[in-house]
């Protein structure tokens, strides 16, 4: 069996006040399915702006959501294959 490689593309956007960071994670599987998750991190107004922290939180949340979606898709595929025809 050949090795496979899947790549996730991540886009990060910060609002003009550096208060909200939005991350979008997209995965295209070899069979052409597109999986996308969007997540946000919001800075507490009393905290000083450290954009890297917002990036980490937003990206981590987007990847976590993407992971859950992939697991759900896999479970649904198994259920379809194991049901009688």
C-alpha positions in Angstrom: 0.0 0.0 0.0 1.3 3.4 -0.9 1.8 6.2 1.7 -0.7 9.1 1.6 -0.3 12.7 2.4 -3.2 15.0 3.2 -2.6 18.7 3.7 -4.7 21.1 5.7 -4.7 24.8 4.6 -5.2 27.4 7.4 -6.1 31.0 7.0 -5.8 33.4 9.9 -7.5 36.8 10.0 -7.3 39.4 12.8 -9.8 42.2 13.1 -8.7 45.8 13.0 -8.5 46.1 16.8 -6.6 42.8 17.3 -9.5 41.7 19.5 -10.9 38.8 17.4 -8.9 36.2 15.5 -10.6 33.9 13.0 -9.0 30.8 11.7 -10.3 28.7 8.8 -9.0 25.2 8.3 -9.7 23.4 5.0 -8.9 19.8 4.0 -9.5 18.4 0.5 -9.4 14.6 0.5 -8.1 12.7 -2.5 -11.6 11.7 -3.4 -12.5 15.4 -3.8 -14.4 16.0 -0.5 -13.9 19.4 1.0 -13.9 19.7 4.8 -13.9 23.1 6.4 -14.0 24.4 9.9 -14.0 28.0 11.2 -13.2 29.1 14.7 -12.5 32.3 16.6 -10.6 33.5 19.6 -11.5 36.7 21.3 -9.1 38.8 23.4 -10.3 40.1 26.8 -10.3 43.9 26.5 -8.2 44.2 29.7 -5.5 42.0 28.3 -2.6 43.4 26.2 -2.6 42.4 22.5 -0.5 39.3 21.8 -1.6 38.2 18.3 0.2 34.9 18.5 -2.0 33.7 21.4 -5.1 34.4 19.4 -3.7 32.6 16.4 -2.9 29.5 18.5 -6.3 29.4 20.1 -8.3 30.0 16.9 -6.3 27.5 14.8 -6.4 24.9 17.6 -10.2 25.3 17.8 -10.6 25.1 14.0 -8.4 21.9 13.9 -10.3 20.4 16.8 -13.6 21.0 15.0 -12.2 19.6 11.7 -11.0 16.5 13.6 -14.5 16.0 15.0 -16.1 16.4 11.6 -13.7 13.8 10.0 -14.4 11.3 12.8 -18.1 11.8 12.3 -17.8 11.3 8.5 -15.8 8.1 9.0 -18.4 6.8 11.4 -21.2 7.5 9.0 -19.2 5.8 6.2 -18.8 2.7 8.3 -22.5 2.7 9.2 -23.4 2.9 5.5 -21.1 0.0 4.6 -22.3 -2.2 7.4 -26.1 -1.7 6.7 -27.9 -4.3 4.6 -28.4 -3.5 1.0 
